């Protein structure tokens, strides 16, 4: 099973630098090294539900600080935690408030943040329920938790898979549609969630579900090579997000409001 808090994997078509199939890259994903349409769209989705101006913001699993850097356009009180020492060091070269820590033990007091953000990270942590509880704990009453996480019904496992002892990075078809025992043989290193499954992580917590939709990716790599085809694909599948076909999208987009305000 997954072993620790992760930086965001390139689940939305983000460009990444080449990286060896190390245990770290396999278990914790590979961070986005560029900002493209997919990331911009997700940021705008967050802004529909959260006023970022002067907000206290925490990015859980910030990688090299891709979203932290963008959040700082709205506020100076932006923090990020990341488990990988090398990524913390790289992010800290340009950004303040980057801390090496685990999602299961966030190094902040109760009720510290207006927004706690997690982008394709909770699927990698050792204890996703404890991480969810920690996200709630550090969010202020009336504050918001926004999480993106892999969808079990998406036709591809975007983190790669094991074939025997050999690990293959990339989009592996139909792995997520296998029964649990088979899926866990191909992808023991990462979770994928059903709609009920991701919501159950926050069951019993003092939160209210504000929004939950499954979204399709940015198709940035396709659009970079074939502009018209990429644009057509985006239009078609973003329309599908408004229909029952959204259930087959790439990622859950979950917005929760913490009770008390």
Order of alpha helices (4+ residues) and beta strands (2+ residues): alpha-alpha-beta-alpha-beta-alpha-beta-beta-alpha-beta-beta-beta-beta-beta-alpha-alpha-beta-alpha-alpha-beta
